[in-house]
Amino acid sequence: MNNYMKKWLRCAGVRAVKTMAQTAVATIGASTVLSAVDWRVTVSAAVLAGLLSLLTSVAGLPEVENGNG
């Protein structure tokens, strides 16, 4: 695997994990109390957001293109 691909995978992975965390926080925050959180929906939404983030990264990652990643 070449260096560009390694850098892309690392940067895309970091973006995906951050997106998943943001989605989970938003989904949890939408509940009135912690016991009302639907964890299946929260995890499902976070995983979907992570996959969408990876797909979006195929269009290009500025931090890889600029050499900042």
Biopython code that builds the backbone (N, CA, C, O; Angstrom):
import numpy as np
from Bio.PDB.StructureBuilder import StructureBuilder

atoms = [
    (1, "MET", "N", (0.858, -1.184, 0.000)),
    (1, "MET", "CA", (0.000, 0.000, 0.000)),
    (1, "MET", "C", (0.899, 1.240, 0.000)),
    (1, "MET", "O", (1.832, 1.342, 0.796)),
    (2, "ASN", "N", (0.609, 2.168, -0.891)),
    (2, "ASN", "CA", (1.467, 3.354, -0.986)),
    (2, "ASN", "C", (1.150, 4.363, 0.118)),
    (2, "ASN", "O", (0.144, 4.255, 0.819)),
    (3, "ASN", "N", (2.041, 5.346, 0.248)),
    (3, "ASN", "CA", (1.897, 6.341, 1.313)),
    (3, "ASN", "C", (0.632, 7.174, 1.174)),
    (3, "ASN", "O", (-0.005, 7.514, 2.171)),
    (4, "TYR", "N", (0.261, 7.506, -0.078)),
    (4, "TYR", "CA", (-0.947, 8.304, -0.285)),
    (4, "TYR", "C", (-2.172, 7.565, 0.253)),
    (4, "TYR", "O", (-3.011, 8.158, 0.931)),
    (5, "MET", "N", (-2.271, 6.275, -0.048)),
    (5, "MET", "CA", (-3.427, 5.486, 0.395)),
    (5, "MET", "C", (-3.456, 5.369, 1.918)),
    (5, "MET", "O", (-4.523, 5.452, 2.525)),
    (6, "LYS", "N", (-2.299, 5.178, 2.532)),
    (6, "LYS", "CA", (-2.228, 5.107, 3.999)),
    (6, "LYS", "C", (-2.694, 6.416, 4.618)),
    (6, "LYS", "O", (-3.459, 6.425, 5.581)),
    (7, "LYS", "N", (-2.218, 7.530, 4.048)),
    (7, "LYS", "CA", (-2.601, 8.845, 4.571)),
    (7, "LYS", "C", (-4.103, 9.067, 4.386)),
    (7, "LYS", "O", (-4.774, 9.572, 5.286)),
    (8, "TRP", "N", (-4.631, 8.684, 3.210)),
    (8, "TRP", "CA", (-6.060, 8.854, 2.936)),
    (8, "TRP", "C", (-6.893, 8.039, 3.916)),
    (8, "TRP", "O", (-7.868, 8.542, 4.474)),
    (9, "LEU", "N", (-6.511, 6.777, 4.126)),
    (9, "LEU", "CA", (-7.256, 5.920, 5.054)),
    (9, "LEU", "C", (-7.236, 6.485, 6.472)),
    (9, "LEU", "O", (-8.252, 6.471, 7.167)),
    (10, "ARG", "N", (-6.080, 6.979, 6.893)),
    (10, "ARG", "CA", (-5.983, 7.545, 8.244)),
    (10, "ARG", "C", (-6.865, 8.794, 8.367)),
    (10, "ARG", "O", (-7.618, 8.922, 9.332)),
    (11, "CYS", "N", (-6.778, 9.703, 7.410)),
    (11, "CYS", "CA", (-7.555, 10.942, 7.468)),
    (11, "CYS", "C", (-9.057, 10.671, 7.335)),
    (11, "CYS", "O", (-9.862, 11.254, 8.062)),
    (12, "ALA", "N", (-9.428, 9.792, 6.413)),
    (12, "ALA", "CA", (-10.843, 9.456, 6.242)),
    (12, "ALA", "C", (-11.378, 8.761, 7.484)),
    (12, "ALA", "O", (-12.519, 8.994, 7.883)),
    (13, "GLY", "N", (-10.565, 7.909, 8.098)),
    (13, "GLY", "CA", (-10.976, 7.224, 9.325)),
    (13, "GLY", "C", (-11.198, 8.190, 10.472)),
    (13, "GLY", "O", (-12.171, 8.072, 11.215)),
    (14, "VAL", "N", (-10.291, 9.146, 10.612)),
    (14, "VAL", "CA", (-10.439, 10.157, 11.674)),
    (14, "VAL", "C", (-11.713, 10.964, 11.459)),
    (14, "VAL", "O", (-12.462, 11.208, 12.405)),
    (15, "ARG", "N", (-11.964, 11.379, 10.217)),
    (15, "ARG", "CA", (-13.190, 12.127, 9.922)),
    (15, "ARG", "C", (-14.429, 11.297, 10.218)),
    (15, "ARG", "O", (-15.399, 11.804, 10.782)),
    (16, "ALA", "N", (-14.403, 10.036, 9.843)),
    (16, "ALA", "CA", (-15.561, 9.170, 10.064)),
    (16, "ALA", "C", (-15.840, 8.992, 11.555)),
    (16, "ALA", "O", (-16.992, 9.051, 11.986)),
    (17, "VAL", "N", (-14.792, 8.774, 12.335)),
    (17, "VAL", "CA", (-14.973, 8.593, 13.793)),
    (17, "VAL", "C", (-15.515, 9.876, 14.423)),
    (17, "VAL", "O", (-16.402, 9.824, 15.275)),
    (18, "LYS", "N", (-14.986, 11.018, 14.009)),
    (18, "LYS", "CA", (-15.490, 12.291, 14.538)),
    (18, "LYS", "C", (-16.961, 12.490, 14.171)),
    (18, "LYS", "O", (-17.759, 12.930, 14.998)),
    (19, "THR", "N", (-17.311, 12.163, 12.930)),
    (19, "THR", "CA", (-18.703, 12.284, 12.487)),
    (19, "THR", "C", (-19.604, 11.358, 13.285)),
    (19, "THR", "O", (-20.706, 11.744, 13.674)),
    (20, "MET", "N", (-19.142, 10.139, 13.530)),
    (20, "MET", "CA", (-19.930, 9.186, 14.316)),
    (20, "MET", "C", (-20.147, 9.712, 15.733)),
    (20, "MET", "O", (-21.251, 9.621, 16.268)),
    (21, "ALA", "N", (-19.100, 10.261, 16.336)),
    (21, "ALA", "CA", (-19.222, 10.801, 17.696)),
    (21, "ALA", "C", (-20.192, 11.990, 17.729)),
    (21, "ALA", "O", (-21.011, 12.097, 18.642)),
    (22, "GLN", "N", (-20.099, 12.870, 16.745)),
    (22, "GLN", "CA", (-21.000, 14.024, 16.687)),
    (22, "GLN", "C", (-22.448, 13.581, 16.526)),
    (22, "GLN", "O", (-23.350, 14.142, 17.147)),
    (23, "THR", "N", (-22.663, 12.579, 15.695)),
    (23, "THR", "CA", (-24.022, 12.073, 15.488)),
    (23, "THR", "C", (-24.564, 11.443, 16.763)),
    (23, "THR", "O", (-25.720, 11.660, 17.126)),
    (24, "ALA", "N", (-23.729, 10.667, 17.440)),
    (24, "ALA", "CA", (-24.161, 10.043, 18.697)),
    (24, "ALA", "C", (-24.510, 11.104, 19.732)),
    (24, "ALA", "O", (-25.530, 10.995, 20.413)),
    (25, "VAL", "N", (-23.678, 12.120, 19.854)),
    (25, "VAL", "CA", (-23.946, 13.193, 20.820)),
    (25, "VAL", "C", (-25.251, 13.904, 20.481)),
    (25, "VAL", "O", (-26.043, 14.201, 21.375)),
    (26, "ALA", "N", (-25.481, 14.178, 19.205)),
    (26, "ALA", "CA", (-26.718, 14.848, 18.799)),
    (26, "ALA", "C", (-27.932, 13.973, 19.054)),
    (26, "ALA", "O", (-28.971, 14.465, 19.496)),
    (27, "THR", "N", (-27.811, 12.680, 18.779)),
    (27, "THR", "CA", (-28.937, 11.767, 18.991)),
    (27, "THR", "C", (-29.237, 11.613, 20.473)),
    (27, "THR", "O", (-30.400, 11.620, 20.878)),
    (28, "ILE", "N", (-28.207, 11.476, 21.273)),
    (28, "ILE", "CA", (-28.396, 11.360, 22.727)),
    (28, "ILE", "C", (-28.966, 12.661, 23.280)),
    (28, "ILE", "O", (-29.843, 12.646, 24.143)),
    (29, "GLY", "N", (-28.460, 13.791, 22.776)),
    (29, "GLY", "CA", (-28.921, 15.099, 23.251)),
    (29, "GLY", "C", (-30.370, 15.377, 22.915)),
    (29, "GLY", "O", (-30.996, 16.228, 23.546)),
    (30, "ALA", "N", (-30.914, 14.679, 21.938)),
    (30, "ALA", "CA", (-32.313, 14.887, 21.559)),
    (30, "ALA", "C", (-33.273, 14.254, 22.556)),
    (30, "ALA", "O", (-34.465, 14.559, 22.545)),
    (31, "SER", "N", (-32.769, 13.376, 23.419)),
    (31, "SER", "CA", (-33.623, 12.737, 24.438)),
    (31, "SER", "C", (-33.740, 13.645, 25.653)),
    (31, "SER", "O", (-32.828, 14.406, 25.976)),
    (32, "THR", "N", (-34.865, 13.546, 26.306)),
    (32, "THR", "CA", (-35.100, 14.365, 27.493)),
    (32, "THR", "C", (-34.240, 13.906, 28.662)),
    (32, "THR", "O", (-33.647, 14.725, 29.366)),
    (33, "VAL", "N", (-34.174, 12.594, 28.865)),
    (33, "VAL", "CA", (-33.345, 12.029, 29.935)),
    (33, "VAL", "C", (-32.540, 10.864, 29.358)),
    (33, "VAL", "O", (-32.920, 10.280, 28.343)),
    (34, "LEU", "N", (-31.425, 10.533, 30.012)),
    (34, "LEU", "CA", (-30.539, 9.485, 29.514)),
    (34, "LEU", "C", (-31.246, 8.143, 29.406)),
    (34, "LEU", "O", (-30.938, 7.355, 28.512)),
    (35, "SER", "N", (-32.186, 7.872, 30.298)),
    (35, "SER", "CA", (-32.892, 6.586, 30.244)),
    (35, "SER", "C", (-33.835, 6.496, 29.042)),
    (35, "SER", "O", (-34.302, 5.411, 28.697)),
    (36, "ALA", "N", (-34.115, 7.641, 28.403)),
    (36, "ALA", "CA", (-35.010, 7.642, 27.250)),
    (36, "ALA", "C", (-34.267, 7.477, 25.925)),
    (36, "ALA", "O", (-34.883, 7.471, 24.860)),
    (37, "VAL", "N", (-32.941, 7.343, 25.996)),
    (37, "VAL", "CA", (-32.142, 7.204, 24.775)),
    (37, "VAL", "C", (-32.408, 5.835, 24.153)),
    (37, "VAL", "O", (-32.302, 4.811, 24.827)),
    (38, "ASP", "N", (-32.748, 5.821, 22.883)),
    (38, "ASP", "CA", (-32.894, 4.566, 22.151)),
    (38, "ASP", "C", (-31.517, 4.236, 21.588)),
    (38, "ASP", "O", (-31.117, 4.767, 20.552)),
    (39, "TRP", "N", (-30.798, 3.358, 22.276)),
    (39, "TRP", "CA", (-29.405, 3.084, 21.930)),
    (39, "TRP", "C", (-29.255, 2.417, 20.569)),
    (39, "TRP", "O", (-28.258, 2.639, 19.881)),
    (40, "ARG", "N", (-30.225, 1.607, 20.170)),
    (40, "ARG", "CA", (-30.144, 0.993, 18.833)),
    (40, "ARG", "C", (-30.204, 2.054, 17.751)),
    (40, "ARG", "O", (-29.460, 1.996, 16.771)),
    (41, "VAL", "N", (-31.086, 3.021, 17.927)),
    (41, "VAL", "CA", (-31.198, 4.116, 16.955)),
    (41, "VAL", "C", (-29.928, 4.965, 16.979)),
    (41, "VAL", "O", (-29.428, 5.372, 15.930)),
    (42, "THR", "N", (-29.414, 5.228, 18.167)),
    (42, "THR", "CA", (-28.200, 6.035, 18.300)),
    (42, "THR", "C", (-27.022, 5.379, 17.600)),
    (42, "THR", "O", (-26.321, 6.029, 16.825)),
    (43, "VAL", "N", (-26.796, 4.095, 17.866)),
    (43, "VAL", "CA", (-25.677, 3.377, 17.245)),
    (43, "VAL", "C", (-25.885, 3.268, 15.735)),
    (43, "VAL", "O", (-24.949, 3.455, 14.959)),
    (44, "SER", "N", (-27.103, 2.968, 15.331)),
    (44, "SER", "CA", (-27.413, 2.858, 13.908)),
    (44, "SER", "C", (-27.150, 4.175, 13.184)),
    (44, "SER", "O", (-26.542, 4.183, 12.113)),
    (45, "ALA", "N", (-27.595, 5.265, 13.749)),
    (45, "ALA", "CA", (-27.394, 6.579, 13.133)),
    (45, "ALA", "C", (-25.906, 6.926, 13.072)),
    (45, "ALA", "O", (-25.440, 7.481, 12.077)),
    (46, "ALA", "N", (-25.161, 6.603, 14.126)),
    (46, "ALA", "CA", (-23.730, 6.898, 14.158)),
    (46, "ALA", "C", (-22.971, 6.081, 13.115)),
    (46, "ALA", "O", (-22.090, 6.611, 12.437)),
    (47, "VAL", "N", (-23.302, 4.807, 12.981)),
    (47, "VAL", "CA", (-22.637, 3.957, 11.988)),
    (47, "VAL", "C", (-22.958, 4.444, 10.581)),
    (47, "VAL", "O", (-22.069, 4.524, 9.734)),
    (48, "LEU", "N", (-24.217, 4.766, 10.329)),
    (48, "LEU", "CA", (-24.598, 5.280, 9.017)),
    (48, "LEU", "C", (-23.861, 6.579, 8.708)),
    (48, "LEU", "O", (-23.390, 6.772, 7.587)),
    (49, "ALA", "N", (-23.759, 7.462, 9.683)),
    (49, "ALA", "CA", (-23.037, 8.723, 9.486)),
    (49, "ALA", "C", (-21.564, 8.460, 9.173)),
    (49, "ALA", "O", (-20.975, 9.145, 8.337)),
    (50, "GLY", "N", (-20.968, 7.469, 9.842)),
    (50, "GLY", "CA", (-19.574, 7.118, 9.569)),
    (50, "GLY", "C", (-19.386, 6.601, 8.155)),
    (50, "GLY", "O", (-18.429, 6.973, 7.477)),
    (51, "LEU", "N", (-20.294, 5.748, 7.707)),
    (51, "LEU", "CA", (-20.222, 5.238, 6.332)),
    (51, "LEU", "C", (-20.391, 6.353, 5.309)),
    (51, "LEU", "O", (-19.676, 6.404, 4.308)),
    (52, "LEU", "N", (-21.339, 7.244, 5.567)),
    (52, "LEU", "CA", (-21.539, 8.372, 4.660)),
    (52, "LEU", "C", (-20.320, 9.288, 4.643)),
    (52, "LEU", "O", (-19.977, 9.843, 3.599)),
    (53, "SER", "N", (-19.675, 9.446, 5.770)),
    (53, "SER", "CA", (-18.460, 10.247, 5.831)),
    (53, "SER", "C", (-17.361, 9.629, 4.967)),
    (53, "SER", "O", (-16.675, 10.338, 4.231)),
    (54, "LEU", "N", (-17.197, 8.309, 5.058)),
    (54, "LEU", "CA", (-16.193, 7.637, 4.232)),
    (54, "LEU", "C", (-16.509, 7.789, 2.747)),
    (54, "LEU", "O", (-15.614, 8.039, 1.940)),
    (55, "LEU", "N", (-17.776, 7.640, 2.392)),
    (55, "LEU", "CA", (-18.158, 7.805, 0.987)),
    (55, "LEU", "C", (-17.913, 9.233, 0.507)),
    (55, "LEU", "O", (-17.479, 9.441, -0.626)),
    (56, "THR", "N", (-18.184, 10.198, 1.345)),
    (56, "THR", "CA", (-17.941, 11.594, 0.997)),
    (56, "THR", "C", (-16.444, 11.855, 0.828)),
    (56, "THR", "O", (-16.038, 12.666, -0.004)),
    (57, "SER", "N", (-15.640, 11.170, 1.613)),
    (57, "SER", "CA", (-14.189, 11.357, 1.543)),
    (57, "SER", "C", (-13.609, 10.888, 0.219)),
    (57, "SER", "O", (-12.508, 11.299, -0.148)),
    (58, "VAL", "N", (-14.322, 10.042, -0.501)),
    (58, "VAL", "CA", (-13.851, 9.581, -1.813)),
    (58, "VAL", "C", (-13.701, 10.771, -2.763)),
    (58, "VAL", "O", (-12.865, 10.744, -3.666)),
    (59, "ALA", "N", (-14.503, 11.803, -2.562)),
    (59, "ALA", "CA", (-14.434, 12.999, -3.407)),
    (59, "ALA", "C", (-13.147, 13.775, -3.179)),
    (59, "ALA", "O", (-12.786, 14.624, -3.994)),
    (60, "GLY", "N", (-12.456, 13.499, -2.093)),
    (60, "GLY", "CA", (-11.189, 14.170, -1.803)),
    (60, "GLY", "C", (-11.138, 14.693, -0.389)),
    (60, "GLY", "O", (-12.148, 15.096, 0.187)),
    (61, "LEU", "N", (-9.954, 14.678, 0.149)),
    (61, "LEU", "CA", (-9.720, 15.189, 1.492)),
    (61, "LEU", "C", (-8.666, 16.293, 1.416)),
    (61, "LEU", "O", (-7.526, 16.026, 1.035)),
    (62, "PRO", "N", (-9.021, 17.509, 1.765)),
    (62, "PRO", "CA", (-8.055, 18.612, 1.665)),
    (62, "PRO", "C", (-6.772, 18.359, 2.458)),
    (62, "PRO", "O", (-5.688, 18.752, 2.026)),
    (63, "GLU", "N", (-6.889, 17.714, 3.601)),
    (63, "GLU", "CA", (-5.690, 17.503, 4.410)),
    (63, "GLU", "C", (-4.727, 16.519, 3.752)),
    (63, "GLU", "O", (-3.525, 16.576, 4.009)),
    (64, "VAL", "N", (-5.226, 15.629, 2.917)),
    (64, "VAL", "CA", (-4.346, 14.712, 2.177)),
    (64, "VAL", "C", (-3.771, 15.435, 0.965)),
    (64, "VAL", "O", (-2.577, 15.332, 0.682)),
    (65, "GLU", "N", (-4.615, 16.160, 0.256)),
    (65, "GLU", "CA", (-4.177, 16.872, -0.945)),
    (65, "GLU", "C", (-3.130, 17.928, -0.635)),
    (65, "GLU", "O", (-2.205, 18.141, -1.418)),
    (66, "ASN", "N", (-3.278, 18.593, 0.517)),
    (66, "ASN", "CA", (-2.358, 19.674, 0.898)),
    (66, "ASN", "C", (-1.149, 19.174, 1.671)),
    (66, "ASN", "O", (-0.239, 19.947, 1.971)),
    (67, "GLY", "N", (-1.133, 17.893, 1.993)),
    (67, "GLY", "CA", (-0.015, 17.330, 2.734)),
    (67, "GLY", "C", (-0.038, 17.625, 4.216)),
    (67, "GLY", "O", (0.994, 17.530, 4.881)),
    (68, "ASN", "N", (-1.209, 17.985, 4.754)),
    (68, "ASN", "CA", (-1.311, 18.315, 6.181)),
    (68, "ASN", "C", (-1.741, 17.143, 7.029)),
    (68, "ASN", "O", (-1.719, 17.251, 8.255)),
    (69, "GLY", "N", (-2.134, 16.020, 6.438)),
    (69, "GLY", "CA", (-2.723, 14.900, 7.168)),
    (69, "GLY", "C", (-1.770, 14.032, 7.889)),
    (69, "GLY", "O", (-2.179, 13.065, 8.530)),
]
sb = StructureBuilder()
sb.init_structure("model")
sb.init_model(0)
sb.init_chain("A")
sb.init_seg("    ")
for serial, (resi, resn, name, xyz) in enumerate(atoms, 1):
    if name == "N":
        sb.init_residue(resn, " ", resi, " ")
    sb.init_atom(name, np.array(xyz, "f"), 0.0, 1.0, " ", f" {name:<3s}", serial, name[0])
structure = sb.get_structure()
